[in-house]
Amino acid sequence: MRFLQKLGLQHLVLNKKDKRLASTIKMMVGSKPFNIALYRLAITPSGLQESTSNGFQISYERLEFLGDAVLGAVVADYLYLKYPYRNEGFLTETRSKLVNREVLHTVGMKIGLKKLFSQELDGRSFTQSKSLYGDMLEALVGAIYLDKGYNFTRKFILERLLIHFDIQEAVNTTINYKSKIIEWGQKENKAVHYKLLGVTGNQRLKEFSVALEIDGEEIAKGTGSNKKKAEQNASENACKVLNIAD
Amino acid sequence: MRFLQKLGLQHLVLNKKDKRLASTIKMMVGSKPFNIALYRLAITPSGLQESTSNGFQISYERLEFLGDAVLGAVVADYLYLKYPYRNEGFLTETRSKLVNREVLHTVGMKIGLKKLFSQELDGRSFTQSKSLYGDMLEALVGAIYLDKGYNFTRKFILERLLIHFDIQEAVNTTINYKSKIIEWGQKENKAVHYKLLGVTGNQRLKEFSVALEIDGEEIAKGTGSNKKKAEQNASENACKVLNIAD
């Protein structure tokens, strides 16, 4: 089998069912599978497959664990490069809005996992969970990673999955007021400066107080349990003063 | 600079401080840095660097976000392949024991980040957080990923970081009794079988009851809120009966 894989002739030894799966995967992923067993595993939920005689379950949960991690890394990479001026809080929040059960479930259906799975079920009954196609999508990412490596998987995620994510929507609901003010300052060619006014409270319960200055003139103040939060608060107040829309 | 990088001559235009950093990174990572600025960023905590005039902080937190994700993917890959018979619960738990603040902090010091950072501080005072070298290590992974790509980073993690992790210790404290019984069965050449005895309770509060049979003979029972937990419980009881040590 490995020898045939190297020659690109693995399809010669596939049975009819595997051939059908291989051609669907090729359409979905953009490349012929090397190891079809990985993809079959990726579309096998634990409730469907009987336990093997020794009590092990052959199902996609392990692949899902792997795919979840790979997807997380690729989306982190994507957001890191796409938003060079946003802080790690924004990146973390935006990623968790993109990569969550409901979103992945919808994307899984969009790329055709629902159709593929019903083909596989072939009339058998199956009680599906709410996030079935999301879990399956993660498992598919895991399978692609093992079959084709990281760079191919990254390309697959960027070109074939991310187009289904509403990134702008996720970003819009993650308002970073500080970034807003700074972007405004760059556009208007004004100097934005944060000045620490003071810290009150004890070791365990501090309150930071910050002033936001535009061209040296204080236009808003803010407070928070750390400097960052105080700056974010001052920025929110400044957005109101300056009438910068959300 | 990019042209010189392509020729491998980037060290010609580095200042003395960058040259020193580049040679330390080469020792630590195993390859000459292409983009030294990434590595300098990776060792710059937010408390040290002053904000730039527009209020942005130039520090490693964004790189830390990226490196955390890449490290998670590589360790997931490693555990997936190393433990082919363990379930996703085991993989998740083992990973979180390996990749956590305290462990990473220690590993960061072991590979020399403490020494490197004190060299960088050059006498300046700095109040360090408890997980400074762990955060810095994640940021370093992010820098390597951007500078050298995934495959190089994976090799760096497997060859230069994982040797400092006590993987066996993490695995030993994640006891999966079901795996223990099944491994025992394979060694002793006995058939291990789980039999579902029944499910009681209502939709919201179910109790599964399972019997564990060895060569067709029931040797222990277990209960749990799902089949998996009931099997794990039966396996734990069977370990006691069979005197299989932890």
Interface residues (C-beta under 8 A of the other chain):
Chain A: S51 S53 N54 G55 F56 Q57 E61 R62 E64 F65 L66 D68 A69 V70 G72 A73 V75 A76 D77 Y80 Y85 R86 N87 E88 L91 T92 G142 Y145 L146 G149 Y150 N151 R154 K178 I181 I182 G185 Q186 A191 V192 H193 Y194 E231
Chain B: S51 S53 N54 G55 F56 Q57 E61 R62 E64 F65 L66 D68 A69 V70 G72 A73 V75 A76 D77 Y80 Y85 R86 N87 E88 L91 T92 G142 Y145 L146 G149 Y150 N151 R154 K178 I181 I182 G185 Q186 A191 V192 H193 Y194 E231
